[in-house]
Amino acid sequence: MNTSILIIDDEKPQRESLAGYFKKKNFEVLLADSGKSGIEKVKSNLIDIVLTDFKMPDMTGYEVLVEIKKINPGIDVILITAFGNIETAVEAMKAGAFSYLQKPINLDELDILIERALHSKQIISENKQLKEELGSKFNFENIVYQSKELEEALNIAGRVAKSDAAVLIRGESGTGKELFAKAIHFTSDKKNEPFITVNCAALPETLLESEMFGYEKGAFTGADQKRIGRFEEAKNGTIFIDEVGDISPAMQVKLLRVLQSGEFSRLGSNQVIKTKARIITATNRNLEELIKNNSFREDFYYRINVVSISIPPLRERKSDIPLLIDSFLRKFGGNEKQISKEALDILIKYNYPGNVRELENIIQRTCVLSRGELISTNDLPLNVKSLKTENNYSFFQPRIDDINLQVEALEKEIIQMALKETNGNQSKAAKLLNISERNLRYKLEKMKS
């Protein structure tokens, strides 16, 4: 659809001159000779941009602007006047005017303003679409499961989503803690606000405070410009603090103050900044043990643990594995890839120390490397085929002995299995082992000596 522009001006020559100009540029043009008739046009038509004269007999352009913003705040309004002054311009911009243009109109300047308005609309539209896509992607309906174990965790998450209570999500690495946090955010009243993630394990202690709260220019060596922190970025949305068990007690005290008061300051500043961001934390560690060892503060623990959600590991919800495999096959293989009964059996029996993330990586790998439409046992990674269950090591039994000798023996067994799997083809065996062919030849020579 063409961009629609409404021109409101009581002077007919000016009105028709602008109309002819925009029609040549393929705009859909509507005209109004007064403020009141312009407002009626806005009520009954789909308008993208309004150009309105400031001084008209019935209403001022400022009054027209205010009324249009009541009808549809998304309409960009550009005020045109021969009596412009800085005070009027400031008031108009405060009331929501996109920009301000003085008579006589400079068409080049007008073109630039229109282009800016359209670009701004496009960005807003894309952001809205992205938020809608994120909202539909990260909600509880899109979490794949059928197990009662996960259903219990989802029920708690669904109930807590509509509140502002602090949530602690617990579970092993790869179980989907961040997915749960995003689902809580995007089904809450804060879904249109930012969702900000901080991974405490990925940040050294010296950087964590400045990352969380930001800093002023000159706050420390290397701070050559002001930077806002994650709490400021989150605004009134959600801040997800991952691996909260890795935070030092000193940093826990600073975060506790934010949780208690809703206030913080950038490093190097005394200015107090208020936040209404919701806090969701996650950990794969036993916080109760850390409290006993005095490495985690009890008062901080109770602040973040208003509602606790425990996500069971994948090995404890085997019934979810076939559904997850189907989902990942569609994601990475479209409708082309299927999995054999034998391969499915092995994948169900495997215990997934890396949980859902590991299963996703396995399916992605098999979709990329398998040559046919049917994924067979030959397409599965060697460690999956070899370690079917947690306590069934088909090729190696550990014992208390020289660890270096055990590692060498284990490596030799795996290499021999890979060569057997590929009928002695070293190139294929190297691919199975995820090492270079040169590295494999080196290891084979070493095994002979």
ABEGO torsion letter per residue (X at the ends): XBBBBBBBBABAAAAAAAAAAAAAAGBBBBBBABAAAAAAAAAABBBABBBBBABBAABBAAAAAAAAAAABAABBBBBBBAABBAAAAAAAAAAGBABBBBOBBBAAAAAAAAAAAAAAAAAAAAAAAAAAAAAAABBAAABBBABAAAAAAAAAAAAAAABABBBBBBEBBGAGAAAAAAAAAAABAAAABBBBBBBAAABBAAAAAAAAAEBBBGABBGBABBBBBAAAAAEABBBBBBGAAABBAAAAAAAAAAAAAGBBBBBGBABBBBBABBBBBBBABBAAAAAAAGABBAAAAAAAAABBBBBBBAAABAAAAAAAAAAAAAAAAEAABBBBAAAAAAAAABAGAAEAAAAAAAAAAAAAABABABBBAAABBAAAAABABAABBAABBBBBBBAAAAAAAAAAAAAAAAAAAAGGBAAAAAAAAGBBAAAAAAAAAAAAX
